[in-house]
Amino acid sequence: MRRPLSLPLFACLLLSLGGCDRFQRPRTAFSGDASLAYVKTQLDFGPRVPGSAAARRAGDWIIAQMKQRADTVIVQSWTHVTARGDTLPLRNVLARINPSATQRVLFMTHWDTRPTADEDPTLGNKGLPIPGANDGASGVALLMGIADALKKTRPLYGVDLLFVDGEDYGSFDGYNPDSALTKSYDVLIGSTYFANHLPSPNYQPIFGLLFDMIGDKSLQIYQESNSVAQAPEVVSRVWSTAADLGYGKYFIAENKGGVTDDHVPLLKRGLRVIDVIDDDYCFDGSVGCEPGPNNLHHTMGDTFDKVSARSLQIVGDVAVALVTR
């Protein structure tokens, strides 16, 4: 991906035996604690770089978990040849809940991790693959938690949970959304493949959400300009739902600029999919830290301790409420 209040201490002690960061009263059947455990499982595989053994194990795990939670699981497998001639084995996983429903909602995320920590301030780290706790694992954990919740609370629609591969492999320099569906790039690979290989010729969810980097402890989700321009009614629906749940200070109703992310190829295909992303991944919770010493995005600092069960709970509650209320 490229992008152009904590509680007082006494309240934390009173309200949460598990620590201040973990406290969040659930609004739905979603469990932030269970979702956080799914983050840890992914990190234990190692960096999920396409073509690696860790990616193979993680992909197999996602498929197995979704077969336990969804009615139908479709795996899209293909190879992608990069600009420098590497051949990557890639997989998208589409888990379908109530697959016969005509009205459907799409929730998606990427499950791969970036092969290089190119924004790390330490020169020796720049060639290493990132751990991807927030940038990769948090979105997968969220979708798994949504699937858990929807086994307890039946959704009003059919729900498709899409895990795309190869989002973050190469350079975003030169990416052109106008040619994204016809020209091969080394980023947004899985979402582009899905846009060109939809489950059916007439596939058109009533709305869709891409979740990316939503586990950040300092959760600040602003509206993204491609989403506002091309699917404003979906943006309004999501932010209104968050406000109704009491999460308005986390879902901030301000347009903060555009992001080149996995929703772009789907918007180009005509699917009304918006980006739900906290693109200020800052060590100190500040805004606008990239590039700079407090930036955690595409660095070796993207580790488990930077991800929060509370943030996962907030975003998970909004997602589940969108399809159950």
Secondary structure, 3 states (H helix, E strand, C coil): CECCCCCCHHHHHHHCCCCHHHCCCCCCCCCHHHHHHHHHHHHHHCCCCCCCHHHHHHHHHHHHHHHHHCCEEEEEEEEEECCCCCEEEEEEEEEEECCCCCCEEEEEEECCCCCCCCCCCCHHHCCCCCCCHHHHHHHHHHHHHHHHHHHHCCCCCEEEEEEECCCCCCCCCCCCHHHCCCCCCCCCHHHHHHHHCCCCCCCCCCEEEEEECCCECCCCEEECHHHHHHCHHHHHHHHHHHHHCCCCCCEEEEECCCCECCHHHHHHCCCCEEEEECCCCECCCCCCCCCCCCECCCCCCCCHHHECHHHHHHHHHHHHHHHHC
